[in-house]
Amino acid sequence: MTLNRDIATLARRIQRESGDVIPFQQARLVAARELGGLPVHTMDPDERIPLRFQYTGESEPAARAAISNDTHGLGLDHCSDDQRAFRALLALALFNGNVYTGPTARWNFAVVASYDPVMSPRRDQLVMVAERAPENVATRLLDTAGEGSRGVPGLRHEVSYICHGEPSLCLRHLPTGALLTITGDPYGCRRGTKRSRVPLHSYLTVEHSLTASERRALAAVPSMSVDATTLLSGLVSRYNLLDRRGRWATSLSWDPLERRETERRREPEVIRHGAVRRLWGAGDSWVFRWTGYPEPRDLALALTHREVGVKGAKFIRHGDAYRVVLGTASLDMCDGEG
């Protein structure tokens, strides 16, 4: 592999420039850190925690809450099967929007990109840090009693609380049992005061079973293979990453690296009417087409990166399009409204 070769070449140079004082393995670790190829799956948790929040933008306590001795890598994909299935479903809400008219169009969550949330994926829950307005973000996800036409089907308000002076809302997805916490607290703390099971707005709560319209909405979602579920779940976990070496970024609302070559993505049509996103497929084969941010290359790199990517995922480039492959599944990504 090219990266392994580059790391070995740089390690030999480091060793040579030290007068052979630095052992090769030590020089190789230095080279791997410089080139973005650290062996994250063998590093101690205390080494992985700062590496994780360099990519995710989490606070140190939030990253620490996500990594333990048995966590795989940086923990972005280390979760229960139910949590993974929920994240894959959530991807269909996050990555479909604007003039898109497919089955998930009314889930009404693509606009959350304007809040620029930070994802803090953990083994037993997904924490979404939206410091600007967590209640507003939750409103995009939750159906309101008596409406039955918006929100992610089966998502319910479970409890709200205050921690570090900021509101948090714990939401439970009835079909999978998965937990999503939306919070204004950058620490993503699970403890808090003023706990209430009565929501601020008339959201559906865990006391409400699935409605008929929700059952129809869920039935309209195609089946996903195991590998495809991992890829789509990985999109959610990498929703707002920034390469620690400044090579790529996955924000859907802007380019935090402010690269000149990405300015074209702020096309007049996108500025006036918003980005168009369409993520759809079935089984092993899925396609994501969009306008606006991020660059397809950036998303492909994030999904396959040595340190922060989905383990085992690779990408193939076809012109300006990218295909990310994991096992038998593929995710094609390119510009356009689809």
C-alpha positions in Angstrom: 0.0 0.0 0.0 1.2 3.5 -0.8 0.7 4.8 2.7 2.7 2.0 4.3 5.5 2.6 1.8 5.5 6.3 2.5 5.6 5.7 6.2 8.5 3.3 5.9 10.4 5.7 3.6 9.9 8.6 6.0 10.9 6.4 9.0 14.2 5.5 7.3 14.9 9.1 6.6 14.2 10.1 10.3 16.4 7.3 11.4 19.2 8.2 9.1 19.0 11.9 10.0 19.3 10.9 13.7 22.5 9.1 13.0 20.7 5.8 13.6 20.1 6.8 17.2 16.4 6.5 16.8 15.3 2.9 16.5 13.3 2.1 13.3 10.1 1.3 15.1 10.1 4.6 17.0 10.9 6.4 13.8 8.1 4.6 12.1 5.6 5.7 14.7 6.8 9.4 14.3 6.4 9.0 10.5 2.9 7.5 10.9 1.8 10.4 13.1 3.0 12.9 10.6 1.4 11.1 7.6 -1.9 10.3 9.3 -1.4 6.6 9.5 -1.2 5.8 13.2 -2.1 2.2 14.3 -5.2 3.3 16.2 -6.4 -0.2 16.9 -3.4 -1.0 19.0 -3.0 2.4 20.7 -3.8 2.9 24.4 -7.1 4.6 25.1 -5.3 7.7 26.5 -3.5 8.1 23.2 -6.7 7.6 21.1 -8.8 10.2 23.0 -6.9 13.3 21.9 -6.6 11.9 18.4 -10.4 11.4 18.2 -11.3 14.9 19.2 -8.8 16.4 16.8 -11.1 14.9 14.1 -14.5 15.1 15.6 -14.4 18.6 17.2 -15.8 17.0 20.4 -14.7 18.3 23.8 -12.1 16.1 25.6 -14.6 14.8 28.2 -17.0 13.8 25.4 -14.3 11.9 23.5 -13.2 10.3 26.8 -16.8 9.1 27.4 -16.7 7.3 24.1 -13.4 5.4 24.4 -12.6 2.6 26.8 -10.1 -0.3 26.9 -12.4 -2.5 24.7 -13.3 0.3 22.2 -12.3 -0.5 18.6 -10.1 2.3 17.1 -11.5 5.8 17.7 -14.9 4.3 18.5 -16.8 6.0 15.6 -18.2 2.6 14.4 -18.0 0.7 17.7 -21.6 0.4 18.7 -24.4 -2.1 19.2 -26.3 -3.6 16.2 -29.4 -1.7 17.2 -27.5 1.6 17.3 -25.9 0.9 14.0 -29.3 0.2 12.4 -30.7 3.4 13.8 -27.8 5.5 12.5 -28.2 4.0 9.0 -31.9 5.0 9.1 -30.9 8.4 10.4 -28.6 8.8 7.4 -31.7 8.7 5.2 -33.0 11.7 7.1 -29.7 13.6 7.2 -28.6 13.1 3.6 -31.9 13.6 1.8 -33.3 17.0 1.4 -34.6 20.1 -0.4 -36.3 19.3 -3.7 -35.8 15.6 -3.1 -39.3 14.0 -3.1 -38.5 10.4 -2.1 -40.0 8.4 0.8 -37.9 10.2 3.5 -38.4 13.7 2.2 -40.9 14.5 5.0 -38.6 13.3 7.7 -37.4 17.0 7.7 -33.9 16.6 9.1 -31.5 17.6 6.3 -31.8 21.3 7.3 -30.0 20.4 10.6 -26.8 21.0 8.6 -27.3 24.8 9.2 -26.8 24.2 12.9 -23.4 22.6 12.3 -23.7 19.9 15.0 -20.9 17.9 16.4 -21.4 14.1 16.4 -20.2 12.2 19.4 -20.9 8.5 18.6 -20.7 6.1 21.5 -21.3 2.4 21.9 -24.8 2.7 23.4 -26.0 6.0 22.0 -25.4 8.8 19.5 -24.8 12.2 21.1 -25.4 15.2 18.8 -24.0 18.4 20.3 -25.9 21.4 18.9 -24.8 24.3 21.1 -26.8 26.9 19.3 -30.3 25.4 19.6 -30.8 21.7 20.7 -34.5 22.2 21.0 -34.7 23.4 17.4 -32.8 20.4 16.2 -35.0 18.0 18.1 -38.1 19.7 16.6 -36.7 18.7 13.1 -36.6 15.0 14.2 -39.7 14.5 16.3 -43.3 14.1 15.2 -45.8 16.2 17.0 -48.9 14.6 18.5 -51.8 14.8 16.0 -49.7 15.6 12.9 -48.2 12.3 11.9 -46.4 13.7 8.9 -42.9 14.6 9.9 -39.9 13.4 11.9 -38.0 10.2 11.9 -40.6 7.4 12.1 -40.6 5.8 15.6 -38.4 8.4 17.3 -39.8 9.5 20.7 -39.0 11.9 23.5 -37.9 10.0 26.5 -36.5 12.6 29.0 -35.1 16.1 29.1 -32.7 17.5 31.6 -30.2 20.3 32.2 -26.4 19.7 32.5 -23.7 22.4 32.7 -26.5 24.9 32.3 -27.5 23.5 28.9 -30.6 21.6 27.8 -30.4 18.0 26.7 -33.1 15.8 25.1 -32.9 12.0 25.2 -34.8 10.5 22.3 -35.6 6.8 21.9 -36.2 5.0 18.6 -38.9 2.5 19.2 -38.2 0.0 16.4 -34.5 -0.4 17.3 -34.4 0.7 20.9 -31.5 3.0 20.1 -30.9 6.2 22.0 -30.1 9.6 20.5 -29.2 12.5 22.8 -29.4 16.1 21.4 -27.7 18.5 23.7 -26.3 22.1 24.0 -23.8 20.7 26.5 -20.4 20.3 24.8 -19.4 17.7 27.4 -22.3 15.5 26.3 -22.9 14.6 29.9 -25.6 12.0 30.7 -26.2 13.3 34.2 -28.3 16.4 34.9 -30.9 18.1 36.9 -34.5 19.2 36.3 -35.2 15.9 34.6 -38.6 15.7 33.0 -40.5 13.1 30.9 -42.9 15.8 29.8 -41.5 17.5 26.6 -41.5 21.3 26.2 -43.5 20.9 23.0 -46.2 18.4 22.1 -43.8 15.8 20.8 -44.7 12.1 20.7 -43.2 10.4 23.8 -42.1 6.8 24.6 -45.7 6.3 25.8 -46.9 6.5 22.2 -46.7 3.4 20.1 -45.9 3.4 16.4 -48.6 5.1 14.3 -50.0 3.7 11.1 -48.3 6.4 9.1 -45.0 5.6 10.7 -45.4 1.9 9.9 -46.0 2.8 6.3 -43.0 5.1 6.2 -40.7 2.4 7.7 -42.1 -0.1 5.2 -41.1 2.2 2.3 -37.4 2.0 3.4 -35.5 -0.6 1.3 -33.7 -3.4 3.1 -30.0 -2.8 3.7 -27.3 -5.5 3.8 -25.0 -5.7 6.8 -22.1 -4.0 5.1 -24.4 -1.3 3.6 -25.8 -0.6 7.1 -22.2 -0.1 8.3 -21.4 2.3 5.5 -24.5 4.4 5.9 -24.1 4.4 9.7 -20.5 5.6 9.1 -21.8 8.6 7.2 -23.6 9.7 10.3 -20.7 9.2 12.6 -18.5 11.2 10.2 -21.1 13.9 9.6 -18.8 16.8 10.6 -15.2 15.7 10.7 -12.1 17.7 10.0 -8.8 16.1 9.0 -6.2 16.8 11.7 -3.7 17.4 8.9 -6.0 19.8 7.1 -6.5 17.7 3.9 -10.3 17.2 4.0 -13.5 18.2 5.8 -17.0 16.7 5.8 -19.2 19.6 6.9 -22.4 19.8 4.8 -22.8 23.6 5.4 -19.3 25.1 4.7 -15.6 24.3 4.2 -13.9 24.9 7.6 -10.5 24.7 5.8 -11.6 27.6 3.6 -9.9 26.2 0.5 -10.0 28.2 -2.7 -10.9 25.1 -4.7 -14.1 24.5 -2.8 -15.5 28.0 -3.4 -17.3 26.8 -6.5 -19.5 24.7 -4.3 -21.2 27.9 -3.2 -23.1 28.2 -6.4 -25.8 30.9 -6.7 -28.5 28.2 -6.9 -27.3 26.5 -3.7 -27.1 29.9 -1.9 -30.6 30.9 -2.9 -32.4 27.6 -2.5 -30.1 25.4 -0.4 -28.3 22.2 -1.3 -30.0 19.2 -2.8 -29.2 15.8 -1.4 -30.3 12.4 -2.4 -29.2 9.1 -0.7 -31.0 6.0 -1.8 -30.5 2.4 -2.8 -31.3 -1.1 -1.7 -29.4 -4.2 -0.4 -25.7 -3.8 -1.1 -25.9 -0.9 -3.6 -26.4 2.8 -2.5 -25.9 6.1 -4.2 -25.4 9.6 -2.7 -25.7 12.6 -5.0 -25.7 16.2 -3.8 -24.9 19.9 -4.5 -23.0 22.1 -2.1 -20.6 20.8 0.5 -18.6 18.6 1.0 -16.4 17.6 -1.8 -17.1 13.9 -2.8 -13.3 13.3 -2.5 -13.4 14.6 1.1 -16.2 12.2 2.1 -14.5 9.3 0.4 -11.3 10.0 2.3 -13.1 10.3 5.6 -14.9 7.0 5.2 -11.6 5.1 4.2 -9.0 7.0 6.2 -6.4 4.9 8.0 -7.0 6.5 11.4 -10.7 7.6 11.3 -12.3 5.6 8.5 -14.6 2.6 8.5 -12.3 -0.4 9.0 -11.9 -2.4 5.8 -13.5 0.3 3.6 -11.7 1.3 0.3 -12.6 3.8 -2.4 -12.3 3.7 -6.2 -12.3 6.9 -8.2 -14.1 7.2 -11.5 -13.5 10.8 -12.8 -15.2 13.1 -10.4 -17.2 10.2 -8.8 -16.1 8.0 -5.9 -17.2 4.5 -5.0 -16.6 3.4 -1.4 -16.6 -0.4 -1.0 -17.0 -2.4 2.2 -17.3 -6.2 1.8 -20.1 -6.7 -0.7 -21.6 -3.2 -0.3 -20.9 -0.1 -2.3 -21.7 3.6 -1.9 -21.4 5.7 -5.0 -20.9 9.4 -4.3 -20.9 12.3 -6.8 -22.0 15.8 -7.5 -25.5 16.5 -8.9 -29.1 16.5 -8.0 -29.8 12.9 -9.0 
